[in-house]
Amino acid sequence: MMPKLFAAVTLPMLFAVSVTSQQKPCTNAEHLQVEKEAVTLRTWDSLYRSYKRYGHCDDVDASEGYSESIARILADHWETLPRLGELIQKDKSFGRFVGLDATMDMGDVAKIKELATTRCPPGLESLCSKLKHDADEAIAEDASARKHE
């Protein structure tokens, strides 16, 4: 009984360590570049290229920059949503990366939620549903943070 328990506990931990250790470290140059670039991206293709190039860099400033780029593309270029759908179809992890959060301007979040509700392109209902859900969570988190200020 003990060897089975050991294997059940140890094997998943070894796998997690193995996966984590395979993650490429973020160099100083990459760190600086992703912080500079993340906020400037205005197409899904440029965002995807940056995500693939720097996705291994866990950086708060870059995350906020990416959030701003995502908000700008969705709020200002909603008609490009089908391209986002194509990229997500190709790379599911990109779909998890693209979302709405409380660091975004709540006016943009509300606009994106409205677009996802009223102007969802055919075949992208699942993506629009995710965006509406993300918007609701971002709005609730923002309201909670404001209440505690």
C-alpha positions as CSV (number, residue, x, y, z in Angstrom):
1,M,0.0,0.0,0.0
2,M,2.8,2.5,0.9
3,P,4.5,2.2,-2.5
4,K,1.3,3.0,-4.3
5,L,0.7,6.1,-2.1
6,F,4.3,7.2,-2.7
7,A,3.9,6.9,-6.5
8,A,0.5,8.7,-6.4
9,V,2.0,11.6,-4.5
10,T,5.5,11.7,-6.0
11,L,4.8,11.2,-9.7
12,P,2.6,14.3,-10.1
13,M,5.1,16.4,-8.2
14,L,8.0,15.2,-10.4
15,F,5.9,15.9,-13.5
16,A,5.2,19.5,-12.2
17,V,8.8,20.1,-11.5
18,S,9.8,18.7,-14.9
19,V,7.3,21.0,-16.7
20,T,8.4,24.0,-14.6
21,S,12.1,23.4,-15.2
22,Q,11.5,23.2,-18.9
23,Q,10.2,26.8,-19.0
24,K,12.7,29.1,-20.6
25,P,14.0,31.8,-18.3
26,C,13.2,35.4,-19.2
27,T,16.4,37.3,-20.0
28,N,16.9,40.9,-19.0
29,A,16.7,42.0,-22.6
30,E,13.4,40.1,-23.1
31,H,12.0,41.6,-19.9
32,L,12.8,45.1,-21.1
33,Q,11.5,44.4,-24.6
34,V,8.2,42.8,-23.5
35,E,7.4,45.7,-21.1
36,K,8.0,48.2,-24.0
37,E,6.1,46.2,-26.6
38,A,3.1,44.8,-24.8
39,V,1.2,48.1,-24.6
40,T,1.7,48.9,-28.3
41,L,0.2,45.9,-30.1
42,R,-2.9,46.7,-32.1
43,T,-3.6,43.5,-34.2
44,W,-4.2,40.0,-33.2
45,D,-1.3,38.8,-35.2
46,S,1.2,41.1,-33.6
47,L,-0.2,40.2,-30.1
48,Y,0.1,36.5,-30.9
49,R,3.7,36.9,-32.1
50,S,4.6,38.8,-28.9
51,Y,2.8,36.1,-26.8
52,K,4.7,33.4,-28.5
53,R,8.0,35.2,-28.2
54,Y,7.6,36.4,-24.6
55,G,4.9,34.2,-23.0
56,H,7.5,32.7,-20.7
57,C,8.2,36.1,-19.1
58,D,6.0,36.5,-16.0
59,D,6.0,40.3,-15.6
60,V,3.3,42.4,-14.0
61,D,4.0,45.5,-16.1
62,A,3.9,43.4,-19.3
63,S,0.6,41.8,-18.2
64,E,-0.9,45.3,-17.8
65,G,0.5,46.3,-21.2
66,Y,-1.0,43.2,-22.8
67,S,-4.3,43.9,-21.1
68,E,-4.3,47.4,-22.6
69,S,-3.5,46.1,-26.1
70,I,-6.3,43.5,-25.8
71,A,-8.8,46.1,-24.7
72,R,-7.7,48.4,-27.6
73,I,-8.1,45.7,-30.2
74,L,-11.5,44.5,-28.9
75,A,-12.9,48.0,-28.3
76,D,-11.6,49.7,-31.4
77,H,-11.4,46.9,-33.9
78,W,-14.2,44.5,-33.0
79,E,-14.5,43.6,-36.7
80,T,-11.3,41.6,-36.4
81,L,-12.7,39.2,-33.8
82,P,-12.8,36.4,-36.5
83,R,-9.0,36.6,-36.7
84,L,-8.8,36.1,-33.0
85,G,-11.1,33.1,-33.3
86,E,-8.7,31.6,-36.0
87,L,-5.6,32.1,-33.8
88,I,-7.4,30.5,-30.8
89,Q,-8.4,27.6,-32.9
90,K,-4.8,27.1,-33.8
91,D,-3.4,27.6,-30.3
92,K,-5.8,27.1,-27.4
93,S,-3.4,28.6,-24.9
94,F,-3.7,31.9,-26.7
95,G,-7.4,31.8,-25.9
96,R,-6.6,31.5,-22.2
97,F,-4.2,34.4,-22.5
98,V,-6.7,36.8,-24.2
99,G,-9.2,38.0,-21.7
100,L,-10.5,41.0,-19.8
101,D,-9.4,42.0,-16.4
102,A,-9.8,44.7,-13.7
103,T,-6.6,46.5,-14.8
104,M,-8.5,47.7,-18.0
105,D,-10.5,50.9,-18.2
106,M,-14.0,49.9,-17.1
107,G,-15.5,52.0,-20.0
108,D,-13.6,49.7,-22.4
109,V,-14.7,46.6,-20.5
110,A,-18.4,47.7,-20.7
111,K,-18.1,48.5,-24.4
112,I,-16.5,45.1,-25.1
113,K,-19.3,43.3,-23.1
114,E,-21.9,45.2,-25.1
115,L,-20.2,44.2,-28.4
116,A,-19.9,40.6,-27.3
117,T,-23.6,40.6,-26.4
118,T,-25.0,42.5,-29.5
119,R,-22.5,42.0,-32.3
120,C,-21.0,38.5,-31.9
121,P,-20.0,37.1,-35.3
122,P,-21.6,33.8,-36.3
123,G,-19.5,30.8,-35.1
124,L,-17.8,32.8,-32.3
125,E,-20.5,32.5,-29.6
126,S,-18.2,30.6,-27.3
127,L,-15.6,33.3,-27.5
128,C,-18.2,36.1,-27.0
129,S,-19.5,34.2,-24.0
130,K,-16.0,34.0,-22.5
131,L,-15.5,37.8,-23.1
132,K,-18.9,38.5,-21.4
133,H,-17.9,36.3,-18.4
134,D,-14.5,38.0,-18.2
135,A,-16.2,41.4,-18.3
136,D,-18.5,40.5,-15.5
137,E,-15.6,39.3,-13.4
138,A,-13.5,42.4,-14.2
139,I,-16.4,44.8,-13.4
140,A,-17.1,43.0,-10.1
141,E,-13.4,43.0,-9.1
142,D,-13.1,46.7,-9.9
143,A,-16.2,47.5,-7.9
144,S,-14.9,45.5,-4.9
145,A,-11.5,47.2,-5.1
146,R,-13.2,50.6,-5.2
147,K,-15.4,49.7,-2.2
148,H,-12.2,49.0,-0.2
149,E,-10.4,52.2,-1.1
